[in-house]
């Protein structure tokens, strides 16, 4: 397919987003940007959150991982179900009862200013790295199949995409994103379903026969019963549960949309509806992965896992229509995670770091500050994408989960300590605990999986014999975030003292 044709569809898609932003951002103010005036429709929020949760990484990496990991990823999804129930019935009532704009304000009210700043810092660190890793992956695919053929440099592609995202988010913020995410989630899911149907038909099969063949090949194996494996089912389910709690329930980007809903009941309906749809959509992504590997095997296609979907969808074997659908679906998967990330980071920095809601000043002055922060984060995103480009490793879904396990651990420890105990903390020692705990968790992870770090860092750590003697082949998987949270909780207990009944404002 002509790259000019695909490029024109990309531009047309952005024009549509800008039109939606124009109509939804009229009359917006700082409250609209941060929490959508607490007037968002819960059904739109639930549907739009699908796109935010999945992102472009899921769109290419989950199907690509079926070749080596079968359907083991769905173990994590089952853990998500448990985690989202905790969010709906424990965290959401807490946030609404305290009338929070930033969820990290809870930490200040519960423990003090250092807890507040630490929570905001770890969110900012994790979201900047995670969102830019996702952004790099999708931009690199667009670059390979469209912009390289038009002789447009990668740096220009990244800059223009970020500028376009700024254009439709800088004014309306959450108020606009609720609608643009709904549009983009629709594009992503339609693209997913159409691609499945077209590839199945290209193989001359139907849904049932395809699933049967995948089962014969072993792709549909769901539970890994090897206790030592990183993908052992209990590790994935428990890890998935705490990943959901931390990366959704303790994440300003995801909760910013939830607390923009009118009341607690609607927000809870939003979370549980989102969960049900997410379970189905993730199965479809895994099913798509099985189809892609069957098609690749039949047609002798050998590429890297993350390149499998785009290589097949944009190949000459299919008409131009599926290529266009793939590109639209891919950018539809990308932008809900990036626009929401920049908006939530702006909100978090303005409220939690700068304290914009506590300072005197006019609405116009506060808006000027917000815009400066918004554009600064866009610049940071651009720099980070260039760093990932220099590293040039597109197999990053495991990196994102690993990094999240390190950075969200302190958040998990802080919030759980506040909710489950009535103890008060030595505010001056909180930063020490929140830095030492992730380092200890990282050290354990390096010892248990030195080959993972050798692959990523391209150095020889010489720890294989140590890991075998200490861990007997046990590999830390997605339970890393739980281990990190436990270390943080234990450290906080050591710097705490008994508090009175008024100290616990969480339950």
Secondary structure, DSSP 8 states (H G I E B T S, - for coil): --HHHHHHHHHHHHHHHHHHHHHHSTT--HHHHHHGGG-B-HHHHHHHHHHHHHHHHIIIIIHHTHHHHTTTHHHHHHHHHHHHHHIIIIIHHHHHHTT-SSTTHHHHHHT-HHHHHHHHHHHHHHHHHHHHHHHHHHHHHHIIIIITTTT--HHHHHHHHHHHHHHHHTTTTHHHHHHHHHHHHHHHHHHHHHHHHHHHHHTT--HHHHHHHHHHHTTT------TTSTT-HHHHHHHHHHHHIIIIIT-HHHHHHHTTBSSHHHHHHHHHHHHHHHHHHHHHHHHHHHHHHHHHHHTT----HHHHHHHHHTSTTS-HHHHHHHHHHHHHHHHHHHHHHHHHHHHHIIIIIS-TTTS---HHHHHHHHHHHHHHHHHHHHHHHHHHHHHT----HHHHHHHHHHHSHHHHHHHHHHHH---EE-GGGHHHHHHHHHHHHHHHHHHH-HHHHHHHHTS----HHHHHHHHTT----TTHHHHHHHHHHHHHHHTEE---GGG----
